[in-house]
């Protein structure tokens, strides 16, 4: 499955907490629909790390 979402300032970002299941659902909403990521706690940290790496890489190439 492939899903593409362009995140813009007006894109809704939210989450729902499922503590008994040890996970969250991260919703990324848009005009054309939304995407939900179901993440256990350990994967939240991994996603945060990937996003931090992406931000650092983008900053490095746009500053050059």
C-alpha positions as CSV (number, residue, x, y, z in Angstrom):
1,X,0.0,0.0,0.0
2,X,1.2,3.5,-0.8
3,X,-0.3,6.7,0.6
4,X,0.9,10.2,-0.1
5,X,0.0,13.2,2.0
6,X,1.5,16.7,1.5
7,X,1.7,18.2,5.0
8,X,1.1,21.9,5.0
9,X,0.5,24.4,7.7
10,X,-3.2,23.9,7.5
11,X,-2.9,20.0,7.6
12,X,-4.4,18.7,10.8
13,X,-2.1,16.6,12.9
14,X,-3.4,14.8,16.0
15,X,-3.2,11.5,17.9
16,X,-5.4,9.2,19.9
17,X,-3.9,7.3,22.8
18,X,-4.6,3.6,23.4
19,X,-2.8,3.0,26.7
20,X,-4.1,-0.5,27.3
21,X,-2.7,-1.5,23.9
22,X,0.6,0.4,24.4
23,X,0.1,2.4,21.2
24,X,-1.0,5.6,19.7
25,X,-2.8,6.4,16.4
26,X,-1.3,9.4,14.7
27,X,-3.7,11.1,12.3
28,X,-2.5,13.3,9.4
29,X,-5.5,14.9,7.8
30,X,-6.1,16.8,4.6
31,X,-8.7,18.0,2.2
32,X,-8.4,14.8,0.1
33,X,-8.5,12.4,3.1
34,X,-6.3,11.3,5.9
35,X,-3.7,8.8,6.9
36,X,-3.5,7.1,10.3
37,X,-0.3,5.6,11.6
38,X,-0.7,3.0,14.4
39,X,2.5,3.2,16.5
40,X,3.6,1.2,19.5
41,X,5.7,3.2,21.9
42,X,9.0,1.9,20.6
43,X,8.1,3.0,17.0
44,X,7.3,6.5,18.2
45,X,10.9,7.0,19.1
46,X,12.1,5.5,15.8
47,X,9.8,7.8,13.8
48,X,11.0,10.8,15.8
49,X,14.6,9.9,15.0
50,X,13.8,9.6,11.3
51,X,12.1,12.9,11.3
52,X,15.0,14.5,13.2
53,X,17.5,13.1,10.6
54,X,15.3,14.3,7.7
55,X,15.2,17.8,9.2
56,X,18.9,17.9,9.7
57,X,19.6,16.6,6.2
58,X,17.2,19.2,4.7
59,X,18.7,22.0,6.7
60,X,22.2,21.0,5.5
61,X,21.3,21.0,1.8
62,X,19.2,24.2,1.9
63,X,21.9,26.1,3.9
64,X,24.6,25.3,1.3
